């Protein structure tokens, strides 16, 4: 019974922390949405986060499984870049890249 109370408390704290991290920016920046810094971050941050994720993904060491070193990560990455330049659709690029990566991992 003690474990149940611990787990419920843990879930409650995690829920509150997650909710707070989602709500605080809207409360804090609600009246400042036209500030140049906020507009700049809104334009630049998504691309910067995606670039950082790609760099981390490509540079992780010791987890390459393709016969050609890095091909299991480079092929889906090239597919994502090519599709994005061709169609300019982020959702299509992400779905195709994920499907390609998962297909390679399952082979």
C-alpha positions, 0 to 999 in steps of 0.5 A: 500500500505504501508503494501505491501512495508513493506512485500516486504522489509521484504521478501528481507531482510529475503532472503538476510540473509538466502542466506548469512548464506548459502554462508558465510561458503563456502566463508570463509572455501573454502580453508581450507576444508582439515583442521583437525578441518573442517574434524572433524566437518564434521564427528561429527556435523551431529550426534551431531545435530541429538542427540540434536534434539532427546533430545529436542524432548523427553524432551519437557514438557506438549505436550505428547498426548499418553495414556502412558506418552511419548509413542507417542515420544518413539515409533517412536524414537525406530523405528528410532534407530532400523531401523538405526542399522539394515539397516544403512540408515539415509533416511529410518530411518528418513522417517519411524520415521516421518511416525510413529510419524504422524500416532500416532498423527493422531490416 
